[in-house]
Amino acid sequence: MAGTVTVPGSSKPSTPLLKDELDIVIPTIRNLDFLEMWRPFFQPYHLIIVQDGDPTKTIKVPEGFDYELYNRNDINRILGPKASCISFKDSACRCFG
């Protein structure tokens, strides 16, 4: 499996590489059904999902992923007046992650 370390003499992978040091940032305007195809690679990691577009729209994330979901309202609340440095509608919202 990609992103894991296999112990020599064993076919069983051990801890995924950088598991406690790496987050994956995903900007999106739609549901994240595509994550099912990426599950073997992404599931061991923490996901930071930044919703672009309408913050009232519900984004669905498949079960079993460790994630935080942020939208424009969250970014405004967290960054206050500095929130304008994060542009939206161009995937630059990933910079918030």
Secondary structure, DSSP 8 states (H G I E B T S, - for coil): -TTEEE-TT-SSEEEETTTTT-EEEEEESS--TTHHHHHHHHTTSEEEEEE-S-TTS-----TT-EEEEE-HHHHHHHHGGGGGGS--SSSGGGGG-
